[in-house]
Amino acid sequence: MYVCSCFGITEDQVKKHADGGACTPRQIASACKAGTDCGGCVRRIQALLGRGECPRRDLVEGRTAPAGAPAGAPVTLGGAPGAGLSDAA
């Protein structure tokens, strides 16, 4: 069944990209353009991706949690926690 009629993208194609590591509609769009024209398929793409954890999401977005941090803890991107840009050496 077609998900994106603008670009002729099927459910199977979206699932294949998801299996390859695409976790968000934006990542699906980067892979095959689905959702980039009229946008009518974005909700269907979201439904196909589900709401589960994406094991690659942190890797794709360049985030890593500190060792021993509890699940869902805020992630600090470089520098000491609470350090502002003016604090950088």
N, C-alpha and C positions, 0 to 999 in steps of 0.2 A: 504494500500500500504506500502511496506517495505521502510524504510528510510535507515537503516543500514543492509545490507545483511550479513555482517561479524558475527553479533550477532543476527540477526533475529528480529530487533526492528522495529515496525510499527509507522506510523504517530500518530495513536491513543495513543500508549504508550508514545511517546514524548510529546504529548499534555497533557496527564495525569500527567506526571512529571512536566510540566510547570504549570499546574493548582495547583500542590502541592507546588509550590514555586521556582522551578528551572528556572532561568532567563538567563542563559548563556549556550553555548555548553559544557563548562567545567562542569557545574553543572549537565547537562543531562548525561554527561559521567560518573560522579560519581554515578549517580542514576542507570544507566543501561548499561554502557560500550559503548554505541553508540558513534562512532567517535574515539575510542581509538586504533583501529587496522590499517586499511589502510588510514583512514581520508577522504575517498571519500564522506562521508555523512555530513561532518561538515557544508558545505554551505547550504545544505537542512535543517539541524537542525536550523541554523541561520534564514533561511527564515520562518520556522514554528514558531519560537519564536518572530519574528517581531522586530521592532525597537522601540516599545513603552516603556513607563516607566514600570519598575518592582517595585511595591511597597515594595517588600521584599529585593531588592538588597542592600540597605543601611544596613538593619538588618543583612543580610547574610554576608556582608563584614565587619561588625563591625563598620560602620561609622554612625555618626549622625550629622546633621547640627545644629549649634547653634540656640537657639530660636530667632525668628525674622529675621534670615538670609534670604536674597532673594534667590529664587530658582536658582540653578546653582552656588551658591557661593562656594568658596573653603572650604573644610572640614579639620579642624585641628584634628589630632588624639592625644588627651591628651596634657597637658601642656599649657603654654601660647602661643598665636600666635607668631610665629617668634622665639620661644625658640629652641635652638639647644640642642644636647645631652650633651654638656659640661655645659649648663645652668641648668641642672636638679640637684636638691638637693639630 
